Amino acid sequence: MTAFCRDCLTDTAETAKRCQACGSPRLLRHAELATLTVAHIDCDAFYATIEKRDDPSLADKPLIVGGGKRGVVSTCCYIARTYGVRSAMPMFEAMSRCPHATVIKPNMQKYVAVGRQVRAAMLELTPLVEPLSIDEAFLDLTGTERLHGMSAAKVLARFARDVERDIGITVSIGLSANKFLAKIASDLDKPRGFAVISPAEATDFLAPRPVGFIYGVGAVSAAKLAGDGFRTIADLQRADERDLMRRYGEEGLRLSRLARGIDTRKVDPERDTKSVSSETTFNTDISDFRPLEQTLWELTEKVSSRLKASHLSGSTVTLKLKSADFKIRTRARSLPAPTQLAGRIFAAGRDMLKNEVGLTRYRLIGIGVSSLEDAIGEDLSDLIDRRGALAEHAVDKLREKFGKAAVVKGLAIDEE
């Protein structure tokens, strides 16, 4: 059994309760700790942790990042979670469960900046970093032991310690031999966690879990599997792989292998972001074009800002609307060339919005850009409309220097 202290990285006796060097109780033990190299790193309650970092008075208070009585929870701190608040929960329900919570509207520009800091720190460990979102990624540290002078497990523990010290947020780490098991492990010991699952123990660990524990198995798929007699992962483990393939095709093969902890997917550093989007839920339903257009512009500016920060452009614009009866409408338009400019994105979204406004009242509106590719400099395709492109980039530079409120475009000013 290998064991070491997560705080000072000193090797310890496997039976020790505290580190003999620094006295910390945060010891990590596992028989394969020195050989496993695939990790999943997940920032703990990312948005909420950043807000608490920036305002220490919130440290011991329940915090919800979200907005509007009819919006949803973007994320919440672990204190709020003890009251039953969860991400994606309607705000009215979250506030009924935790009425004394502090609510802060999301600041995506700040969160993206912190996410880039964390990503840069990951890339110092290994070039094999596969981002999953702004706050999580897979890493493969195979072959880096000589580079770092220590095992992958110790490198990861040092990473977690340094991120907490230098960036002011915490992460949880899952370590295994493949992505599926590493992702599961990272959820076992939150927050500030570090859990290990080896392939040898995967079958027994997974057996009692419901089939929905496997990623990609949602409520509908789980119900179908249950109807066929597969309620737990143990049921899948007992099934013949060929029978599962006859029933479910390639999905049957995937389920059979993941049920036994087998995952051959490689950590892919080239994994691309598929889309960038932003949406909001109104406090009251809206049917008039002008307020919908106003909100669409504000969302478009957020999407444009994220594209520019990520050096991306996209050629498909998608408008999302949710009506008062909760029916969702999506409309998409392909652009002649990729863009990251708010003006061009908004023009496409506004044209689609015109066709949807009438007798219907809407509770939500969103805008997104997909079919993404790398943007080079100020994106030559955007300079087709040179005057508009140069004006928008000038506004961006002024806002970067003096703050977002320094320049407000006409559309963003309410008309009385």
Secondary structure, DSSP 8 states (H G I E B T S, - for coil): -EEEETTT--B--TT-SS-TTT--S-EEEETTTTT--EEEEEETTHHHHHHHHH-GGGTTS-EEEE-STTSBEEEE-HHHHTTT--TT-BHHHHHHH-TT-EEE---HHHHHHHHHHHHHHHHTT-S-EEEEETTEEEEE-TT-HHHHTS-HHHHHHHHHHHHHHHTS--EEEEEESSHHHHHHHHTSS-SS-EEE--HHHHHHHHTTSBGGGSTT--HHHHHHHHHTT--BHHHHHHS-HHHHHHHHTHHHHHHHHHHTT-------TT----EEEEEEEEEEEE--HHHHHHHHHHHHHHHHHHHHHTTEEEEEEEEEEEETTS-EEEEEEEEEEEE--HHHHHHHHHHHHHTT-SS--EEEEEEEEEEEEE--TT-TTGGGGHHHHHHHHHHHHHHHHH-GGG---GGGS---
